[in-house]
Amino acid sequence: MIGKLGLPEILLILAIALLIFGPSKLADLGKGLGEGIKNFKSAIKEGEQGPDKKS
């Protein structure tokens, strides 16, 4: 079941990712993911402020 991931499963996934990508690459992936989420949230907030003014 995909929706029922517990702590042991998440730790196993992280350990496998660490083995595949290595520590430096994994840090870069995490940074990119964080920046993507930040940009997505800011775009959502801009959309909630109202429709854009079109010239």
N, CA, C and O atoms as a GROMACS GRO file, in nm:
protein
  220
    1MET      N    1   0.084  -0.118   0.000
    1MET     CA    2   0.000   0.000   0.000
    1MET      C    3   0.089   0.125   0.000
    1MET      O    4   0.172   0.144   0.089
    2ILE      N    5   0.070   0.207  -0.099
    2ILE     CA    6   0.155   0.324  -0.114
    2ILE      C    7   0.127   0.429  -0.007
    2ILE      O    8   0.221   0.495   0.038
    3GLY      N    9   0.005   0.446   0.034
    3GLY     CA   10  -0.030   0.550   0.130
    3GLY      C   11   0.012   0.520   0.273
    3GLY      O   12  -0.002   0.606   0.359
    4LYS      N   13   0.061   0.401   0.299
    4LYS     CA   14   0.093   0.363   0.436
    4LYS      C   15   0.244   0.343   0.453
    4LYS      O   16   0.289   0.235   0.492
    5LEU      N   17   0.321   0.447   0.425
    5LEU     CA   18   0.465   0.440   0.445
    5LEU      C   19   0.497   0.482   0.588
    5LEU      O   20   0.461   0.592   0.630
    6GLY      N   21   0.562   0.396   0.660
    6GLY     CA   22   0.603   0.427   0.795
    6GLY      C   23   0.748   0.471   0.798
    6GLY      O   24   0.812   0.483   0.694
    7LEU      N   25   0.798   0.495   0.918
    7LEU     CA   26   0.935   0.540   0.935
    7LEU      C   27   1.036   0.438   0.883
    7LEU      O   28   1.132   0.477   0.816
    8PRO      N   29   1.020   0.309   0.909
    8PRO     CA   30   1.119   0.213   0.855
    8PRO      C   31   1.125   0.212   0.703
    8PRO      O   32   1.233   0.200   0.646
    9GLU      N   33   1.012   0.225   0.638
    9GLU     CA   34   1.010   0.226   0.492
    9GLU      C   35   1.077   0.351   0.437
    9GLU      O   36   1.152   0.344   0.340
   10ILE      N   37   1.050   0.464   0.499
   10ILE     CA   38   1.111   0.590   0.454
   10ILE      C   39   1.262   0.585   0.474
   10ILE      O   40   1.337   0.629   0.386
   11LEU      N   41   1.308   0.532   0.587
   11LEU     CA   42   1.452   0.520   0.611
   11LEU      C   43   1.517   0.427   0.510
   11LEU      O   44   1.629   0.452   0.466
   12LEU      N   45   1.449   0.321   0.473
   12LEU     CA   46   1.502   0.228   0.373
   12LEU      C   47   1.514   0.296   0.238
   12LEU      O   48   1.614   0.278   0.168
   13ILE      N   49   1.415   0.373   0.200
   13ILE     CA   50   1.419   0.445   0.072
   13ILE      C   51   1.533   0.546   0.072
   13ILE      O   52   1.604   0.559  -0.027
   14LEU      N   53   1.550   0.618   0.183
   14LEU     CA   54   1.659   0.715   0.192
   14LEU      C   55   1.796   0.647   0.187
   14LEU      O   56   1.888   0.699   0.124
   15ALA      N   57   1.810   0.533   0.251
   15ALA     CA   58   1.936   0.460   0.249
   15ALA      C   59   1.969   0.414   0.107
   15ALA      O   60   2.084   0.423   0.064
   16ILE      N   61   1.870   0.364   0.035
   16ILE     CA   62   1.893   0.320  -0.104
   16ILE      C   63   1.930   0.439  -0.192
   16ILE      O   64   2.019   0.429  -0.275
   17ALA      N   65   1.861   0.552  -0.173
   17ALA     CA   66   1.892   0.672  -0.250
   17ALA      C   67   2.034   0.720  -0.220
   17ALA      O   68   2.105   0.765  -0.311
   18LEU      N   69   2.076   0.710  -0.095
   18LEU     CA   70   2.211   0.750  -0.056
   18LEU      C   71   2.314   0.661  -0.125
   18LEU      O   72   2.418   0.709  -0.170
   19LEU      N   73   2.287   0.532  -0.133
   19LEU     CA   74   2.379   0.440  -0.200
   19LEU      C   75   2.386   0.466  -0.350
   19LEU      O   76   2.493   0.454  -0.410
   20ILE      N   77   2.274   0.500  -0.410
   20ILE     CA   78   2.269   0.520  -0.555
   20ILE      C   79   2.333   0.653  -0.594
   20ILE      O   80   2.417   0.658  -0.684
   21PHE      N   81   2.294   0.761  -0.527
   21PHE     CA   82   2.337   0.895  -0.568
   21PHE      C   83   2.462   0.945  -0.496
   21PHE      O   84   2.535   1.028  -0.551
   22GLY      N   85   2.488   0.898  -0.376
   22GLY     CA   86   2.601   0.948  -0.299
   22GLY      C   87   2.559   1.070  -0.219
   22GLY      O   88   2.458   1.134  -0.251
   23PRO      N   89   2.636   1.104  -0.116
   23PRO     CA   90   2.595   1.213  -0.026
   23PRO      C   91   2.588   1.351  -0.093
   23PRO      O   92   2.495   1.427  -0.067
   24SER      N   93   2.684   1.384  -0.179
   24SER     CA   94   2.684   1.518  -0.239
   24SER      C   95   2.570   1.534  -0.338
   24SER      O   96   2.504   1.638  -0.341
   25LYS      N   97   2.547   1.432  -0.418
   25LYS     CA   98   2.439   1.439  -0.518
   25LYS      C   99   2.303   1.442  -0.449
   25LYS      O  100   2.211   1.510  -0.495
   26LEU      N  101   2.290   1.367  -0.339
   26LEU     CA  102   2.164   1.364  -0.266
   26LEU      C  103   2.134   1.501  -0.205
   26LEU      O  104   2.018   1.543  -0.202
   27ALA      N  105   2.237   1.570  -0.158
   27ALA     CA  106   2.217   1.705  -0.104
   27ALA      C  107   2.171   1.800  -0.213
   27ALA      O  108   2.084   1.884  -0.190
   28ASP      N  109   2.229   1.789  -0.331
   28ASP     CA  110   2.187   1.873  -0.444
   28ASP      C  111   2.043   1.844  -0.483
   28ASP      O  112   1.967   1.936  -0.514
   29LEU      N  113   2.005   1.717  -0.483
   29LEU     CA  114   1.867   1.682  -0.515
   29LEU      C  115   1.770   1.739  -0.412
   29LEU      O  116   1.664   1.789  -0.448
   30GLY      N  117   1.806   1.732  -0.285
   30GLY     CA  118   1.721   1.788  -0.180
   30GLY      C  119   1.707   1.938  -0.193
   30GLY      O  120   1.598   1.993  -0.174
   31LYS      N  121   1.817   2.004  -0.226
   31LYS     CA  122   1.813   2.150  -0.244
   31LYS      C  123   1.722   2.187  -0.360
   31LYS      O  124   1.642   2.280  -0.350
   32GLY      N  125   1.736   2.116  -0.470
   32GLY     CA  126   1.652   2.142  -0.587
   32GLY      C  127   1.505   2.117  -0.558
   32GLY      O  128   1.419   2.192  -0.604
   33LEU      N  129   1.477   2.012  -0.484
   33LEU     CA  130   1.339   1.981  -0.447
   33LEU      C  131   1.281   2.091  -0.358
   33LEU      O  132   1.167   2.133  -0.377
   34GLY      N  133   1.358   2.137  -0.263
   34GLY     CA  134   1.313   2.245  -0.174
   34GLY      C  135   1.286   2.374  -0.250
   34GLY      O  136   1.186   2.442  -0.225
   35GLU      N  137   1.374   2.408  -0.343
   35GLU     CA  138   1.353   2.528  -0.423
   35GLU      C  139   1.230   2.515  -0.512
   35GLU      O  140   1.156   2.611  -0.531
   36GLY      N  141   1.208   2.397  -0.564
   36GLY     CA  142   1.089   2.374  -0.648
   36GLY      C  143   0.960   2.389  -0.569
   36GLY      O  144   0.864   2.448  -0.617
   37ILE      N  145   0.958   2.336  -0.448
   37ILE     CA  146   0.840   2.349  -0.362
   37ILE      C  147   0.817   2.495  -0.326
   37ILE      O  148   0.703   2.542  -0.325
   38LYS      N  149   0.925   2.567  -0.295
   38LYS     CA  150   0.914   2.709  -0.261
   38LYS      C  151   0.856   2.789  -0.378
   38LYS      O  152   0.767   2.872  -0.359
   39ASN      N  153   0.906   2.763  -0.499
   39ASN     CA  154   0.854   2.832  -0.617
   39ASN      C  155   0.709   2.797  -0.644
   39ASN      O  156   0.630   2.883  -0.683
   40PHE      N  157   0.673   2.672  -0.623
   40PHE     CA  158   0.535   2.629  -0.642
   40PHE      C  159   0.442   2.700  -0.545
   40PHE      O  160   0.335   2.748  -0.585
   41LYS      N  161   0.481   2.709  -0.418
   41LYS     CA  162   0.397   2.776  -0.319
   41LYS      C  163   0.382   2.924  -0.349
   41LYS      O  164   0.274   2.980  -0.333
   42SER      N  165   0.491   2.988  -0.394
   42SER     CA  166   0.480   3.130  -0.426
   42SER      C  167   0.390   3.153  -0.547
   42SER      O  168   0.318   3.252  -0.552
   43ALA      N  169   0.394   3.062  -0.643
   43ALA     CA  170   0.306   3.074  -0.760
   43ALA      C  171   0.160   3.056  -0.720
   43ALA      O  172   0.072   3.123  -0.774
   44ILE      N  173   0.134   2.965  -0.627
   44ILE     CA  174  -0.003   2.945  -0.578
   44ILE      C  175  -0.053   3.070  -0.507
   44ILE      O  176  -0.167   3.113  -0.527
   45LYS      N  177   0.033   3.130  -0.424
   45LYS     CA  178  -0.007   3.252  -0.353
   45LYS      C  179  -0.036   3.366  -0.450
   45LYS      O  180  -0.131   3.442  -0.431
   46GLU      N  181   0.046   3.378  -0.556
   46GLU     CA  182   0.022   3.482  -0.656
   46GLU      C  183  -0.111   3.459  -0.726
   46GLU      O  184  -0.181   3.555  -0.758
   47GLY      N  185  -0.147   3.335  -0.750
   47GLY     CA  186  -0.273   3.303  -0.816
   47GLY      C  187  -0.392   3.332  -0.727
   47GLY      O  188  -0.500   3.366  -0.776
   48GLU      N  189  -0.375   3.319  -0.595
   48GLU     CA  190  -0.485   3.344  -0.501
   48GLU      C  191  -0.512   3.493  -0.483
   48GLU      O  192  -0.620   3.531  -0.438
   49GLN      N  193  -0.416   3.578  -0.518
   49GLN     CA  194  -0.433   3.722  -0.498
   49GLN      C  195  -0.532   3.781  -0.598
   49GLN      O  196  -0.580   3.893  -0.578
   50GLY      N  197  -0.562   3.711  -0.701
   50GLY     CA  198  -0.660   3.760  -0.798
   50GLY      C  199  -0.608   3.747  -0.938
   50GLY      O  200  -0.492   3.711  -0.959
   51PRO      N  201  -0.694   3.776  -1.033
   51PRO     CA  202  -0.651   3.765  -1.174
   51PRO      C  203  -0.549   3.872  -1.208
   51PRO      O  204  -0.550   3.981  -1.152
   52ASP      N  205  -0.460   3.837  -1.301
   52ASP     CA  206  -0.358   3.932  -1.345
   52ASP      C  207  -0.422   4.043  -1.427
   52ASP      O  208  -0.522   4.022  -1.496
   53LYS      N  209  -0.363   4.162  -1.417
   53LYS     CA  210  -0.408   4.273  -1.499
   53LYS      C  211  -0.346   4.258  -1.637
   53LYS      O  212  -0.224   4.252  -1.650
   54LYS      N  213  -0.430   4.252  -1.739
   54LYS     CA  214  -0.379   4.236  -1.875
   54LYS      C  215  -0.385   4.370  -1.947
   54LYS      O  216  -0.486   4.441  -1.942
   55SER      N  217  -0.276   4.404  -2.013
   55SER     CA  218  -0.268   4.532  -2.084
   55SER      C  219  -0.320   4.517  -2.225
   55SER      O  220  -0.321   4.614  -2.300
   0.00000   0.00000   0.00000
